[in-house]
């Protein structure tokens, strides 16, 4: 059950996927029972909003029960497009053993090696990796492949039409290894990319590979103990010889929405306040402007002439400006992090201090553990963190996958394969041309 009997207007807007103005109308019009708190914000009675998708799931969540899931044996996995390890850490916490990780970015590879010296990290172009030595030895493959346009050479679109894209390389790894299950992760926009043709081509390709795709879902990170309004499309596919014998259950949401306050101070997420770390800084002119923006505010809170000067050519444009001169709020989740905390169109100013978020604050918003260090320049670190899958979201998905693998193991008992020689064989090959 949820800890509180009420939910604030901003959290309800995030859960329901509507604007705060819509939620405020619900309160004013009496659509749902609500009262104003001492800050003048609406608080909704949980019992009155059970019909809103997401609220009932949180109220009746199995989160605590699912946290106790442990693997029946050691399930092996491969992580492609691994980045700085957000997805990999979450999957490891859930119980997967990473046999191999691949990433192109040098600094991200060094981050992985620095934190997990025991992980086999292959740095370089995935197109030059031969996965065949691992055929039949790996339980699970995952990867956040970049969204790219396909050729659509065929009428329906399928595996051959994805050639030249990084999804094709994920699909090729699946074809060569034949894992029991694989997962693809991408931005929410993939659902509508190129009028839906891109996603349909991916679905067709998955079918051609001999896998059954679970109906894809866009998961909101805020529902899974992540203090950030990030949404990711999750694709999970089960090999056809197994698919009819098991059923995948999506992870239950956490019992409440966690806020930036939970990321920066000791509490639900961390056992200490956020550590001091390096970070970017504002030039004097920009700092003087942002000093005028209250917590949770943006350019609309600036005096007219200052706003007009700061926004420049964007001032007269319709819509799309709420990220400008934006100061985050401690009492809400953060906006989705980008590769830099101080880009003009997607400002992420600290809630109470007039400065960009530090590297460690960035990492906490993505729910990285404090002992996970990042390699490279400050800009490199921001980029690695901004591109990552939130660790707690990955952990929740990982637990759901471990439950699936436990069901598979009950029906089709198998031993964990030793991949040592296969990995050695792969490493001994001349994979990358210098």
C-alpha positions as CSV (number, residue, x, y, z in Angstrom):
1,X,0.0,0.0,0.0
2,X,1.1,3.6,-0.5
3,X,2.6,5.4,2.5
4,X,0.5,8.5,2.1
5,X,-3.3,8.7,1.7
6,X,-2.9,11.7,-0.6
7,X,-0.9,12.5,-3.7
8,X,0.3,16.0,-4.8
9,X,-0.8,17.7,-8.0
10,X,2.6,17.5,-9.7
11,X,3.0,13.8,-9.0
12,X,-0.5,13.0,-10.2
13,X,0.2,15.0,-13.4
14,X,3.3,12.9,-14.0
15,X,1.6,9.6,-13.3
16,X,-1.4,10.4,-15.5
17,X,0.7,12.0,-18.2
18,X,-1.3,15.2,-18.2
19,X,-0.4,18.8,-17.5
20,X,-0.6,20.4,-14.0
21,X,-3.3,22.7,-15.4
22,X,-5.5,19.7,-16.2
23,X,-4.9,18.2,-12.7
24,X,-5.8,21.6,-11.1
25,X,-9.0,21.7,-13.1
26,X,-9.9,18.2,-11.8
27,X,-9.6,19.7,-8.3
28,X,-11.5,22.9,-9.0
29,X,-14.3,21.1,-10.8
30,X,-14.6,18.4,-8.1
31,X,-13.7,15.6,-10.5
32,X,-11.6,14.1,-7.8
33,X,-11.5,14.8,-4.0
34,X,-8.8,17.3,-3.3
35,X,-7.7,19.9,-0.7
36,X,-5.0,22.6,-0.8
37,X,-2.0,22.1,1.4
38,X,-0.1,24.9,3.2
39,X,1.9,25.8,0.1
40,X,-1.4,26.3,-1.8
41,X,-0.9,23.1,-3.9
42,X,-3.6,20.6,-4.4
43,X,-3.4,17.2,-2.6
44,X,-5.7,14.4,-4.0
45,X,-7.2,11.7,-1.9
46,X,-5.8,8.4,-3.1
47,X,-9.1,6.6,-2.8
48,X,-10.8,9.0,-5.2
49,X,-8.3,8.6,-8.0
50,X,-8.1,4.9,-8.3
51,X,-9.5,4.9,-11.8
52,X,-6.5,6.8,-13.1
53,X,-4.0,4.4,-14.8
54,X,-0.9,4.0,-12.7
55,X,-2.4,5.1,-9.4
56,X,-4.1,1.7,-8.7
57,X,-0.9,-0.1,-9.7
58,X,1.0,2.0,-7.1
59,X,-1.6,1.4,-4.4
60,X,-1.6,-2.3,-4.9
61,X,2.1,-2.7,-5.8
62,X,4.0,-5.9,-5.4
63,X,7.3,-4.0,-5.2
64,X,8.4,-5.3,-1.8
65,X,7.6,-8.9,-2.8
66,X,9.4,-8.5,-6.1
67,X,12.5,-7.1,-4.3
68,X,13.0,-10.6,-2.8
69,X,13.3,-12.4,-6.1
70,X,16.6,-14.3,-6.5
71,X,17.8,-16.3,-9.5
72,X,17.5,-20.1,-9.3
73,X,20.9,-20.4,-11.0
74,X,23.4,-18.0,-12.5
75,X,21.9,-16.5,-15.6
76,X,24.5,-15.3,-18.1
77,X,24.1,-12.1,-20.1
78,X,25.7,-9.9,-22.7
79,X,25.3,-6.1,-22.7
80,X,25.6,-4.3,-26.0
81,X,25.9,-0.5,-26.4
82,X,26.7,-0.6,-22.6
83,X,27.6,3.1,-22.2
84,X,28.6,4.0,-18.6
85,X,26.8,1.0,-17.2
86,X,23.4,2.2,-16.0
87,X,21.5,-0.8,-17.5
88,X,24.4,-3.2,-16.7
89,X,24.4,-2.3,-13.0
90,X,20.7,-2.7,-12.7
91,X,20.8,-6.1,-14.4
92,X,23.7,-7.2,-12.2
93,X,21.8,-6.1,-9.0
94,X,18.9,-8.2,-10.2
95,X,21.1,-11.3,-10.5
96,X,22.5,-11.5,-14.1
97,X,26.2,-12.4,-14.6
98,X,27.6,-10.2,-17.4
99,X,29.8,-12.4,-19.6
100,X,30.7,-9.6,-22.1
101,X,30.0,-5.9,-22.6
102,X,30.5,-3.9,-25.8
103,X,30.8,-0.1,-26.1
104,X,32.3,2.2,-28.7
105,X,33.0,5.3,-26.5
106,X,36.5,5.1,-25.0
107,X,35.8,7.0,-21.8
108,X,32.7,4.9,-21.1
109,X,34.7,1.7,-21.6
110,X,37.2,3.0,-19.1
111,X,34.4,3.8,-16.7
112,X,33.2,0.2,-16.9
113,X,36.7,-1.2,-16.4
114,X,37.5,1.1,-13.5
115,X,34.4,0.1,-11.6
116,X,34.2,-3.6,-12.6
117,X,37.7,-4.9,-13.4
118,X,36.2,-8.4,-13.7
119,X,33.8,-7.5,-16.6
120,X,35.0,-8.5,-20.1
121,X,34.7,-5.1,-21.9
122,X,35.2,-5.2,-25.6
123,X,35.8,-1.7,-26.8
124,X,35.1,-0.8,-30.4
125,X,32.7,-1.2,-33.3
126,X,30.1,-3.9,-32.7
127,X,30.1,-4.6,-36.5
128,X,33.5,-6.2,-36.1
129,X,32.5,-8.7,-33.4
130,X,31.9,-12.3,-34.2
131,X,29.4,-13.6,-31.6
132,X,29.3,-17.2,-32.9
133,X,31.7,-18.7,-30.3
134,X,29.0,-18.0,-27.7
135,X,26.2,-19.8,-29.6
136,X,23.9,-21.6,-27.1
137,X,25.9,-20.5,-24.1
138,X,24.2,-17.2,-23.2
139,X,20.8,-16.8,-21.5
140,X,20.1,-13.1,-22.1
141,X,21.2,-10.3,-24.4
142,X,20.3,-6.6,-23.8
143,X,21.2,-3.3,-25.4
144,X,20.0,0.2,-25.8
145,X,20.4,0.6,-29.6
146,X,20.3,4.1,-31.2
147,X,17.2,4.9,-33.1
148,X,18.0,5.1,-36.9
149,X,16.0,5.2,-40.1
150,X,15.7,2.0,-42.0
151,X,15.8,1.4,-45.8
152,X,12.4,-0.2,-46.1
153,X,13.6,-2.0,-49.2
154,X,10.9,-4.7,-48.8
155,X,7.2,-4.2,-48.8
156,X,6.8,-5.3,-45.1
157,X,10.2,-4.4,-43.8
158,X,12.2,-7.0,-41.8
159,X,15.7,-8.2,-40.8
160,X,17.4,-7.3,-44.1
161,X,15.8,-3.8,-44.1
162,X,17.6,-3.0,-40.8
163,X,21.0,-3.6,-42.3
164,X,23.4,-0.7,-41.7
165,X,21.7,0.3,-38.4
166,X,22.7,-0.6,-34.9
167,X,19.5,-2.5,-34.3
168,X,20.7,-4.9,-37.1
169,X,23.9,-5.5,-35.0
170,X,21.8,-6.4,-31.9
171,X,19.6,-8.7,-34.1
172,X,22.8,-10.2,-35.6
173,X,24.1,-11.0,-32.1
174,X,20.8,-12.6,-31.2
175,X,20.9,-14.7,-34.5
176,X,24.4,-15.9,-33.8
177,X,24.0,-16.6,-30.1
178,X,20.4,-17.7,-29.9
179,X,19.7,-16.6,-26.2
180,X,16.5,-17.6,-24.5
181,X,15.4,-13.9,-24.1
182,X,16.7,-10.6,-25.4
183,X,15.8,-7.0,-24.7
184,X,16.1,-3.8,-26.6
185,X,15.8,-0.3,-25.0
186,X,15.2,2.9,-26.8
187,X,13.6,6.4,-26.6
188,X,9.9,6.8,-26.4
189,X,9.9,8.5,-29.8
190,X,10.7,5.2,-31.5
191,X,7.0,4.3,-31.3
192,X,6.2,7.0,-33.8
193,X,9.5,7.2,-35.7
194,X,8.9,7.5,-39.4
195,X,5.2,7.1,-39.0
196,X,5.5,3.8,-37.0
197,X,7.4,2.1,-39.8
198,X,10.6,1.8,-37.9
199,X,9.0,0.0,-35.0
200,X,7.0,-2.3,-37.3
201,X,10.3,-3.2,-39.2
202,X,11.8,-4.1,-35.8
203,X,8.8,-6.2,-34.9
204,X,9.1,-8.0,-38.3
205,X,12.8,-8.6,-37.8
206,X,12.2,-10.1,-34.3
207,X,9.7,-12.5,-35.8
208,X,12.1,-13.5,-38.5
209,X,14.7,-14.3,-35.9
210,X,12.3,-16.8,-34.3
211,X,11.3,-14.8,-31.3
212,X,8.0,-13.8,-29.8
213,X,7.8,-10.1,-28.9
214,X,6.0,-9.1,-25.7
215,X,3.9,-6.1,-26.6
216,X,6.3,-3.2,-26.1
217,X,5.8,-0.7,-23.3
218,X,7.0,2.8,-22.6
219,X,8.0,2.7,-18.9
220,X,8.1,5.9,-16.9
221,X,11.2,6.0,-14.7
222,X,9.3,7.9,-12.0
223,X,7.2,4.8,-11.3
224,X,10.3,2.7,-10.4
225,X,12.1,4.7,-7.7
226,X,13.8,7.1,-10.0
227,X,13.7,10.9,-9.3
228,X,13.5,11.8,-12.9
229,X,10.8,12.2,-15.6
230,X,12.5,9.9,-18.1
231,X,10.6,7.5,-20.3
232,X,12.1,4.5,-22.2
233,X,10.6,2.1,-24.7
234,X,11.3,-1.5,-23.6
235,X,11.2,-4.4,-26.1
236,X,11.4,-7.9,-24.7
237,X,11.4,-11.0,-26.9
238,X,11.3,-14.7,-25.9
239,X,12.6,-17.5,-28.2
240,X,9.7,-19.3,-29.9
241,X,10.4,-22.7,-28.4
242,X,10.0,-21.2,-24.9
243,X,7.5,-18.4,-25.4
244,X,4.3,-20.5,-25.2
245,X,5.4,-22.1,-21.9
246,X,5.9,-19.0,-19.9
247,X,4.5,-15.5,-19.3
248,X,6.4,-12.3,-18.8
249,X,5.1,-10.0,-16.1
250,X,6.1,-6.3,-16.2
251,X,7.6,-4.9,-13.0
252,X,5.3,-3.4,-10.3
253,X,5.8,0.3,-9.7
254,X,7.1,1.7,-6.4
255,X,4.6,2.8,-3.9
256,X,5.3,6.5,-4.3
257,X,7.0,9.1,-6.6
258,X,10.5,10.0,-5.3
259,X,11.6,13.6,-5.7
260,X,14.9,15.5,-6.2
261,X,15.0,16.0,-2.4
262,X,15.3,12.2,-2.2
263,X,18.2,12.2,-4.6
264,X,20.2,15.0,-2.9
265,X,19.6,14.2,0.8
266,X,19.7,11.2,3.1
267,X,16.5,9.2,2.9
268,X,14.7,6.6,0.7
269,X,17.4,6.4,-2.0
270,X,20.7,7.1,-0.3
271,X,22.1,6.8,3.2
272,X,23.9,10.2,3.1
273,X,23.6,13.6,1.4
274,X,25.0,13.9,-2.1
275,X,28.8,14.0,-2.1
276,X,30.6,17.2,-3.2
277,X,31.9,16.8,-6.8
278,X,33.1,18.8,-9.8
279,X,30.6,20.5,-12.1
280,X,30.1,23.1,-14.8
281,X,29.5,26.8,-14.0
282,X,27.4,29.7,-15.5
283,X,28.9,32.8,-17.0
284,X,28.0,35.9,-14.9
285,X,25.3,37.2,-17.3
286,X,23.5,33.8,-17.3
287,X,23.8,33.5,-13.5
288,X,22.3,36.9,-13.0
289,X,19.3,35.9,-15.1
290,X,18.8,32.6,-13.4
291,X,19.0,34.2,-9.9
292,X,15.6,35.7,-10.7
293,X,13.9,32.3,-11.3
294,X,12.2,30.7,-8.3
295,X,12.4,26.9,-7.5
296,X,10.4,25.0,-10.1
297,X,10.2,28.1,-12.3
298,X,11.4,29.0,-15.8
299,X,11.7,32.0,-18.2
300,X,8.0,32.9,-17.6
301,X,9.0,34.0,-14.1
302,X,11.4,36.6,-15.5
303,X,10.6,40.3,-16.0
304,X,9.4,40.8,-19.6
305,X,12.4,42.7,-20.9
306,X,14.9,40.3,-19.3
307,X,13.0,37.3,-20.7
308,X,12.9,38.8,-24.1
309,X,16.6,39.5,-24.1
310,X,17.6,36.0,-22.7
311,X,15.4,34.0,-25.1
312,X,16.4,36.1,-28.1
313,X,14.8,34.7,-31.3
314,X,13.0,32.0,-29.3
315,X,10.9,34.6,-27.5
316,X,8.4,35.0,-30.3
317,X,8.1,31.3,-31.1
318,X,5.1,29.2,-30.0
319,X,5.7,26.5,-27.5
320,X,8.8,24.4,-26.7
321,X,10.4,27.0,-24.4
322,X,9.7,25.5,-20.9
323,X,13.2,24.1,-20.7
324,X,14.7,27.6,-21.0
325,X,15.9,29.3,-17.8
326,X,14.5,26.3,-16.0
327,X,15.2,25.8,-12.3
328,X,14.4,22.4,-10.9
329,X,12.3,21.8,-7.8
330,X,13.3,19.7,-4.7
331,X,9.6,18.7,-4.4
332,X,9.3,17.1,-7.9
333,X,11.4,14.6,-9.9
334,X,14.0,16.2,-12.2
335,X,13.2,16.8,-15.8
336,X,14.9,14.3,-18.1
337,X,18.7,14.8,-18.0
338,X,20.5,15.6,-21.2
339,X,24.3,15.3,-22.1
340,X,24.9,18.7,-20.5
341,X,23.3,20.3,-17.5
342,X,23.5,23.9,-18.9
343,X,22.2,23.8,-22.5
344,X,20.1,26.9,-23.1
345,X,17.0,24.9,-24.5
346,X,17.2,22.3,-21.7
347,X,18.4,24.2,-18.6
348,X,18.7,22.1,-15.4
349,X,19.6,24.7,-12.8
350,X,20.0,23.5,-9.2
351,X,16.8,24.0,-7.1
352,X,18.3,26.3,-4.4
353,X,21.7,27.4,-5.7
354,X,22.2,29.3,-8.9
355,X,24.5,26.8,-10.7
356,X,24.3,23.8,-13.0
357,X,23.9,20.3,-11.3
358,X,27.2,18.7,-10.4
359,X,28.4,15.4,-11.8
360,X,27.4,13.6,-8.6
361,X,24.0,15.2,-8.5
362,X,23.5,14.1,-12.1
363,X,24.5,10.6,-11.2
364,X,22.1,10.5,-8.3
365,X,19.2,11.6,-10.5
366,X,20.1,8.6,-12.6
367,X,20.3,6.5,-9.4
368,X,23.9,5.5,-9.9
369,X,25.5,4.3,-6.6
370,X,27.9,6.9,-5.1
371,X,30.8,4.5,-5.4
372,X,30.4,4.3,-9.2
373,X,33.1,6.6,-10.6
374,X,33.1,8.1,-14.1
375,X,36.2,8.4,-16.3
376,X,37.2,11.4,-18.4
377,X,36.7,15.1,-18.4
378,X,33.7,16.8,-16.7
379,X,32.0,17.0,-20.0
380,X,32.6,13.3,-20.7
381,X,31.1,12.4,-17.3
382,X,28.0,14.5,-17.9
383,X,27.6,12.8,-21.3
384,X,28.0,9.3,-20.0
385,X,25.5,9.9,-17.2
386,X,23.0,11.8,-19.4
387,X,22.9,8.9,-21.9
388,X,22.4,6.2,-19.3
389,X,19.4,4.1,-18.4
390,X,18.5,4.9,-14.8
391,X,19.9,2.2,-12.6
392,X,16.7,1.7,-10.5
393,X,14.6,1.4,-13.7
394,X,17.0,-1.3,-15.0
395,X,16.9,-3.0,-11.6
396,X,13.1,-3.2,-11.7
397,X,13.1,-4.6,-15.3
398,X,15.9,-7.0,-14.3
399,X,13.9,-8.4,-11.4
400,X,11.0,-9.0,-13.8
401,X,13.3,-10.8,-16.2
402,X,14.8,-12.9,-13.4
403,X,11.2,-14.0,-12.5
404,X,10.8,-15.0,-16.1
405,X,14.1,-16.9,-16.2
406,X,13.1,-18.7,-13.0
407,X,9.9,-19.9,-14.6
408,X,11.9,-21.0,-17.7
409,X,14.4,-22.9,-15.4
410,X,11.5,-24.7,-13.7
411,X,10.1,-25.9,-17.0
412,X,13.4,-26.4,-18.8
413,X,16.1,-27.1,-16.2
414,X,19.6,-26.2,-17.5
415,X,23.1,-25.6,-16.1
416,X,24.9,-22.4,-16.5
417,X,27.3,-22.6,-19.4
418,X,31.0,-21.9,-18.9
419,X,31.9,-19.1,-21.4
420,X,35.5,-18.7,-20.5
421,X,37.0,-20.4,-23.6
422,X,34.5,-18.8,-25.9
423,X,35.4,-15.3,-24.6
424,X,39.1,-16.1,-24.9
425,X,38.5,-17.3,-28.5
426,X,36.7,-14.0,-29.3
427,X,39.4,-11.9,-27.7
428,X,42.2,-13.8,-29.6
429,X,40.6,-13.0,-32.9
430,X,41.6,-9.7,-34.6
431,X,38.3,-8.0,-33.9
432,X,39.2,-4.5,-34.6
433,X,41.5,-2.9,-37.2
434,X,43.7,-0.3,-35.7
